[in-house]
């Protein structure tokens, strides 16, 4: 075979960090080549260089044997390279066809778009690669796996035969992962070359022909898949066994920390984003919420922390009705929050760490009072968080922007847990952090649970959800459709509930099972 991609000595520096350090990568034509490594290993930076999003500081690139240097993604596209990003870049209000041709519209006299010509070309591309899609469907009506298929077809439509898939399974349930892998095998059979970026070892071993492992920005190994084990990859990625989120002993008590009864939240159009939701969390319990993103989890979080109004129902914390309380009153009353997006919701990136540690707690000791910030107290508490939660920074006066993603997340987790909350609302608490930070966050959440903390855990990582939770409820289209036992459920079972392929009798039944499950775990009725 001949090489489709040859990267030699690729180096990319950013202020204070070398993202890629003399990286070498060879990908043969017609193969699925996995690039794996923990978060921060340099995988995405390397692919951005290959796709023309960033120039390398050093090194050479060859595509099909010819040396190239890309200034923009258009240069990469002209050489037959297409990239499907982890976060989809689709316009919900447009059709599949309109999204696919956006920016590459075939135009006739007067700039009139030739839609029939585009649709015919799309049908040919889809047939050639064995991908099915309805060109007239609106993107907003498609499931996550179908949207990803649109992204893949979009790069194929533009003539790509080398595809970069960046963390493509991150938002997929197991059944959608299986469908994606089948699509990838069909693409390979049709002659495509695929670079598959992932850190999930089982997936890497299942789909790849060959594997390159990056660690701390360097290439540590390149090898064919045959005979490689998950243990081998773990050793190469992090130098040890990968941590697991498994929780061994139950600490669930009989005391109810949070009770949600019949809660409905309307969206901007007045339609229910979540409808008649019932759930109970006891002290010392982690209740997991499973669901494909966009099925009401974010609205449930907003209702609990007070950033969304409840149109029906009641929320109580330790028996007190907090449905109408402000965000500040809820925070002061004992609700901690790890937000889904740390940059937009959790941090002031240009502010120093000690100010970020005070966010949301500035009206309480030791950070301050109702009217004044206690600067010495805030700084002392931030130093304590830095030490206890291993926030790696030269000092607490640097801006949050200067920290790595994992250290930013540990600062947020430390800020919330050191406030000794009654309830922690944790949305994707380990998303986008490296393995070491992930293990540390799991340990802190488990320790807090053992000390009586009630936690609502939302995560797209089904292994994390199953490993940490005492119970799991599934959200689908704004309702709770199932309650399952983490000791017996599999990721595939969860995926069936999450996509609507399976359900328990009703939302009310799910809620009843939820409370009964808590009573069983705690040894008494709720």
C-alpha positions in Angstrom: 0.0 0.0 0.0 1.0 3.6 -0.4 0.6 6.4 2.1 -2.3 8.8 1.9 -0.9 11.0 4.7 2.7 11.4 5.9 3.4 13.9 8.7 7.1 14.2 9.7 8.5 16.2 12.6 5.3 18.2 13.2 5.8 20.7 16.0 3.2 23.3 17.2 3.9 25.7 20.1 1.5 27.9 22.0 2.4 30.2 24.9 3.7 28.1 27.7 3.0 24.7 26.0 4.2 22.5 23.2 1.0 20.9 21.8 2.8 18.8 19.2 6.5 17.9 19.7 8.2 16.3 16.7 5.1 14.2 15.8 5.3 11.6 13.1 2.3 9.9 11.5 1.8 7.7 8.4 -1.6 6.7 7.3 -2.0 4.2 4.4 -4.6 4.6 1.7 -7.8 2.8 2.3 -7.3 2.1 6.0 -9.0 3.2 9.2 -6.2 4.7 11.4 -7.0 5.5 15.0 -5.2 8.3 16.8 -5.6 7.9 20.5 -4.4 9.5 23.7 -5.8 11.2 26.7 -7.3 14.7 26.6 -4.5 17.2 26.0 -2.2 14.7 24.2 -2.2 16.8 21.1 -4.6 14.8 18.9 -6.9 17.6 17.9 -4.1 20.1 17.3 -2.4 17.6 15.0 -5.7 17.2 13.0 -6.2 20.9 12.9 -2.8 21.3 11.3 -3.6 18.6 8.7 -6.9 20.3 7.9 -5.4 23.7 7.5 -6.9 25.3 10.6 -3.5 26.0 12.1 0.0 26.1 10.5 2.8 23.9 12.0 5.8 25.7 13.4 8.1 22.9 12.1 7.8 19.7 10.1 6.5 18.6 6.7 3.2 17.1 5.4 2.6 14.9 2.4 -0.7 14.0 0.8 -0.6 11.1 -1.6 3.1 11.4 -1.9 3.2 15.2 -2.6 4.5 17.7 -0.1 1.8 20.2 0.9 1.4 23.3 3.1 -2.1 24.4 3.9 -3.1 28.0 4.8 -6.8 27.4 5.1 -9.2 24.4 5.2 -10.0 25.1 1.6 -6.5 24.1 0.7 -7.0 20.8 2.5 -10.4 20.3 0.8 -8.8 20.8 -2.6 -6.4 18.0 -1.7 -9.3 15.7 -0.8 -9.2 16.0 3.0 -12.5 16.6 4.9 -13.0 17.0 8.7 -16.0 16.1 10.7 -15.8 18.0 14.0 -16.9 16.7 17.4 -19.4 19.6 17.7 -21.7 19.5 14.6 -21.7 22.6 12.4 -25.2 22.4 11.0 -28.0 25.0 10.7 -31.1 23.4 12.4 -33.6 25.4 10.4 -32.2 24.3 7.0 -32.7 21.1 5.2 -30.2 18.3 4.8 -29.5 19.4 1.2 -29.2 23.1 2.1 -26.7 22.3 4.8 -24.6 20.0 2.6 -24.2 22.6 -0.2 -23.9 25.6 2.1 -20.7 27.4 0.9 -20.4 25.3 -2.2 -23.7 26.0 -3.9 -23.8 25.2 -7.7 -25.0 28.4 -9.3 -26.3 29.3 -12.7 -26.9 32.6 -14.4 -27.7 35.4 -12.0 -26.5 33.4 -9.0 -29.6 31.1 -9.0 -28.8 27.9 -7.1 -29.2 24.7 -9.1 -30.9 22.7 -6.4 -31.9 19.8 -8.7 -28.3 19.4 -9.8 -27.1 19.5 -6.2 -29.7 16.9 -5.1 -28.7 14.6 -8.0 -25.0 14.9 -7.0 -25.9 14.3 -3.4 -27.9 11.1 -4.3 -24.9 9.8 -6.3 -22.4 10.5 -3.4 -24.7 8.8 -0.9 -25.2 5.8 -3.1 -21.5 5.5 -3.9 -20.6 5.3 -0.2 -23.7 3.4 1.1 -25.1 6.3 3.1 -28.8 6.9 3.3 -30.3 10.3 4.0 -33.4 12.3 3.0 -32.3 15.5 1.4 -35.5 17.3 2.3 -35.5 16.6 6.0 -35.0 19.5 8.4 -31.8 19.1 10.5 -33.8 19.9 13.7 -35.9 16.8 13.1 -32.9 14.4 12.9 -31.5 12.3 15.7 -27.8 12.8 16.7 -26.5 9.9 14.7 -28.4 11.1 11.6 -26.9 14.6 12.0 -23.4 13.0 12.1 -24.2 11.2 8.9 -25.1 14.5 7.3 -21.7 15.9 8.4 -19.9 12.9 6.8 -21.9 13.2 3.6 -21.1 17.0 3.5 -17.4 16.4 3.3 -17.8 13.6 0.8 -20.0 15.9 -1.4 -17.1 18.2 -1.6 -14.9 15.5 -3.0 -13.0 14.3 0.1 -11.6 10.8 0.1 -9.5 11.3 3.3 -11.8 11.8 6.3 -10.8 13.1 9.7 -13.4 12.1 12.4 -12.7 14.0 15.6 -14.1 12.2 18.7 -17.1 11.1 16.6 -18.7 8.8 19.3 -18.6 11.4 22.1 -22.3 12.2 21.8 -23.6 8.9 20.5 -25.4 6.1 22.3 -24.1 2.5 21.8 -26.6 1.7 19.0 -25.6 4.9 17.1 -21.9 4.0 17.6 -22.6 0.6 15.9 -24.3 2.4 13.0 -21.4 4.8 12.7 -18.9 2.0 12.6 -20.9 0.2 9.9 -20.8 3.5 7.9 -17.1 3.7 8.4 -16.6 0.2 7.1 -18.7 1.0 4.1 -16.6 4.1 3.4 -13.4 2.1 3.7 -14.8 -0.5 1.3 -15.6 2.3 -1.2 -11.9 3.4 -1.0 -11.9 6.2 1.6 -9.1 6.7 4.1 -10.3 7.5 7.6 -8.4 9.1 10.6 -10.4 8.3 13.7 -9.6 10.3 16.8 -10.7 8.7 20.1 -9.7 7.9 23.6 -12.1 5.1 24.2 -10.0 2.0 24.0 -12.7 -0.6 23.2 -13.8 1.5 20.2 -10.3 2.0 18.9 -9.7 -1.7 19.0 -13.0 -2.5 17.4 -12.8 -0.3 14.3 -9.2 0.5 13.5 -6.7 -1.2 11.2 -3.8 0.6 12.7 -3.2 2.8 15.7 -1.0 5.8 16.6 -0.7 6.8 20.3 0.1 10.3 21.4 1.2 11.3 24.9 2.2 14.8 26.1 2.3 16.0 22.4 4.7 13.2 21.3 4.3 10.1 19.2 4.9 7.2 21.6 3.8 4.3 19.3 2.4 3.4 15.8 1.4 -0.1 15.2 -1.1 -2.4 13.4 -4.2 -3.3 15.5 -3.5 -7.1 15.5 -2.7 -8.4 19.0 -3.0 -5.0 20.7 -4.9 -5.1 24.0 -6.7 -2.3 25.9 -4.1 -2.8 28.7 -1.3 -2.1 26.1 -3.0 1.1 24.9 -3.6 2.3 28.5 0.0 1.8 29.3 1.0 3.8 26.2 -1.5 6.6 26.8 -1.0 7.2 30.5 1.7 4.9 31.7 -0.7 2.9 33.9 -4.1 1.3 34.0 -6.9 3.7 33.2 -9.0 4.7 36.2 -12.6 3.6 36.6 -15.5 5.4 38.2 -16.8 2.3 40.0 -18.4 2.9 43.4 -18.3 -0.1 45.7 -20.5 0.6 48.7 -23.9 2.4 49.0 -24.1 5.4 51.3 -27.7 6.3 50.6 -29.7 7.4 53.7 -33.4 7.7 54.4 -33.3 11.5 54.5 -34.6 13.3 51.4 -32.4 16.1 50.1 -34.2 17.0 46.9 -37.8 16.3 45.9 -39.1 17.3 42.4 -42.9 16.9 41.9 -44.7 17.4 38.6 -42.2 20.0 37.3 -42.8 21.4 33.9 -40.6 24.0 32.2 -41.6 25.7 28.9 -39.2 26.6 26.1 -39.1 29.9 24.3 -42.0 28.9 22.1 -44.2 28.0 25.1 -43.9 24.3 24.5 -42.8 21.9 27.4 -39.1 21.4 27.4 -39.5 19.1 30.4 -43.0 17.9 31.4 -44.3 16.5 34.7 -40.9 15.4 36.0 -40.9 13.6 39.4 -37.7 12.5 41.2 -36.2 12.2 44.7 -32.6 12.2 45.8 -31.6 11.2 49.3 -28.5 12.3 51.2 -25.5 10.2 50.3 -27.0 9.3 47.0 -25.9 9.9 43.4 -28.8 10.0 41.0 -27.7 9.7 37.4 -29.6 11.2 34.5 -29.1 9.5 31.1 -30.3 11.0 27.8 -29.2 12.1 24.4 -28.3 15.8 24.6 -31.3 18.0 24.0 -33.9 15.9 25.7 -34.5 18.1 28.7 -31.4 17.6 30.8 -30.2 21.2 30.5 -33.7 22.6 31.3 -33.9 20.3 34.4 -30.6 21.8 35.6 -31.9 25.3 35.0 -35.0 24.6 36.9 -33.1 23.3 39.9 -30.5 26.1 40.1 -33.1 28.8 39.4 -32.1 30.1 36.0 -35.4 28.9 34.4 -38.9 29.5 35.7 -41.1 26.5 36.6 -44.5 26.7 34.9 -45.9 23.8 37.0 -44.9 21.7 39.9 -42.7 22.1 43.0 -39.1 21.8 44.0 -38.1 21.3 47.6 -34.7 21.1 49.3 -34.6 19.4 52.7 -38.3 19.8 52.8 -38.4 23.5 52.1 -40.2 24.7 48.9 -37.6 26.6 46.8 -39.6 26.8 43.6 -39.8 30.6 43.6 -36.4 31.3 45.2 -33.7 33.2 43.3 -30.5 31.7 42.2 -28.6 33.4 45.0 -31.0 32.2 47.7 -30.7 28.6 46.3 -27.0 28.8 46.3 -27.0 30.1 49.9 -29.5 27.4 50.8 -27.1 24.6 49.8 -27.2 24.0 46.0 -23.8 23.6 44.3 -23.5 23.5 40.6 -20.8 22.2 38.2 -22.0 23.7 34.9 -21.9 21.9 31.5 -19.8 24.6 29.9 -17.1 25.8 32.2 -16.0 28.7 30.0 -19.4 30.2 29.5 -21.1 29.4 32.7 -18.4 28.5 35.3 -15.5 30.9 35.0 -14.5 34.5 34.3 -11.6 33.6 32.1 -9.7 36.9 32.4 -10.2 37.1 36.2 -7.7 35.7 38.7 -8.3 32.3 40.3 -9.2 33.7 43.7 -12.0 35.7 42.2 -13.2 32.7 40.3 -13.2 30.6 43.5 -15.6 33.2 45.0 -18.1 33.1 42.1 -21.5 32.1 43.4 -20.3 32.2 47.0 -19.3 35.8 47.3 -22.1 36.6 49.8 -20.9 33.9 52.2 -17.9 33.3 54.5 -15.0 33.1 54.0 -15.4 34.9 50.6 -17.5 37.8 51.8 -20.8 39.0 53.1 -23.9 40.5 51.6 -22.2 43.7 50.8 -18.4 43.2 50.8 -15.8 40.8 49.4 -13.4 39.5 52.1 -10.3 39.5 49.9 -7.9 37.8 52.5 -10.5 35.2 53.2 -11.2 34.5 49.5 -7.5 34.1 48.9 -6.9 31.8 51.8 -9.9 29.6 50.7 -8.5 29.5 47.1 -5.1 28.4 48.4 -6.9 25.6 50.3 -8.8 24.5 47.1 -5.5 24.6 45.1 -3.9 22.3 47.6 -6.8 19.9 48.3 -8.0 19.5 44.7 -4.5 19.6 43.1 -5.1 22.7 41.0 -1.8 23.1 39.2 -0.9 26.7 38.9 2.1 28.9 39.8 -0.1 31.1 42.0 -3.8 32.1 42.6 -3.3 35.5 40.8 -3.0 34.0 37.3 -6.1 34.2 35.2 -8.4 31.2 34.8 -7.6 31.4 31.0 -4.0 30.4 31.8 -5.0 27.0 33.3 -5.5 23.8 31.4 -9.0 22.5 31.0 -8.5 19.9 33.6 -7.2 22.4 36.2 -10.1 24.8 35.4 -12.5 21.9 36.1 -10.8 21.0 39.3 -11.0 24.6 40.5 -14.8 24.6 39.8 -15.3 21.2 41.5 -13.3 22.4 44.5 -15.2 25.7 44.7 -18.5 23.8 44.8 -17.5 21.0 47.2 -15.7 23.1 49.7 -18.9 25.1 50.2 -20.4 22.0 51.8 -23.6 21.9 49.7 -26.6 19.8 50.5 -27.2 19.1 46.8 -24.7 19.1 44.0 -26.0 19.5 40.4 -23.1 18.1 38.3 -23.5 18.5 34.5 -20.8 16.5 32.6 -18.3 17.0 35.5 -15.3 15.4 33.6 -16.0 16.4 30.1 -12.9 17.6 28.2 -10.4 16.8 31.0 -7.5 14.4 30.9 -7.5 11.0 32.6 -5.7 12.2 35.7 -8.1 15.1 36.3 -11.0 12.7 35.6 -9.9 10.3 38.3 -9.4 13.1 40.8 -12.9 14.5 40.2 -14.4 11.0 40.6 -12.7 10.5 43.9 -13.8 13.9 45.2 -17.4 13.2 44.2 -17.3 9.8 45.8 -15.8 11.2 49.0 -18.5 13.9 49.2 -21.2 11.3 48.7 -19.8 9.2 51.6 -20.1 12.4 53.7 -23.8 12.7 52.9 -23.9 14.9 49.7 -26.8 14.3 47.4 -25.8 14.6 43.8 -27.7 14.9 40.5 -25.2 13.6 37.9 -25.7 14.3 34.2 -23.2 12.7 31.9 -22.9 11.6 28.2 -20.2 9.1 29.4 -22.3 6.1 30.1 -19.5 4.2 31.8 -19.1 7.2 34.2 -22.9 7.3 34.7 -23.1 3.6 35.5 -20.0 3.6 37.7 -20.8 6.5 39.9 -24.6 6.4 40.2 -26.7 4.6 42.9 -29.7 4.9 40.5 -30.1 6.1 36.9 -33.2 7.7 35.4 -33.5 8.2 31.6 -34.9 11.4 30.0 -36.4 11.3 26.5 -38.2 14.2 24.9 -38.5 16.0 28.2 -39.9 13.1 30.3 -38.5 10.5 32.6 -39.1 7.2 30.7 -37.2 4.7 32.8 -35.4 4.0 36.0 -32.6 1.4 36.0 -30.2 -0.2 38.4 -26.5 0.6 37.6 -25.5 -2.8 38.9 -27.4 -4.6 36.2 -27.8 -2.2 33.3 -25.5 -2.1 30.3 -24.6 0.9 28.1 -26.6 -0.8 25.3 -29.7 -1.0 27.6 -29.3 2.7 28.4 -28.9 3.5 24.7 -32.2 1.8 23.9 -34.1 3.9 26.5 -32.2 7.1 25.5 -33.3 6.7 21.8 -36.9 5.7 22.5 -36.3 2.1 21.3 -37.4 0.9 24.7 -39.4 2.4 27.6 -41.1 1.6 30.8 -44.8 2.1 31.1 -45.0 5.9 31.7 -43.4 8.9 33.2 -45.5 8.5 36.3 -44.4 4.9 36.5 -40.7 5.9 36.0 -41.1 8.4 38.8 -42.7 5.8 41.1 -39.9 3.3 40.4 -37.4 6.1 41.0 -38.7 6.7 44.5 -39.1 3.1 45.2 -35.5 2.4 44.1 -34.3 5.1 46.5 -36.3 3.6 49.3 -34.8 0.2 48.6 -31.3 1.5 48.5 -31.7 3.5 51.7 -33.4 0.7 53.6 -36.7 2.6 54.2 -39.5 4.6 52.6 -38.9 8.1 51.3 
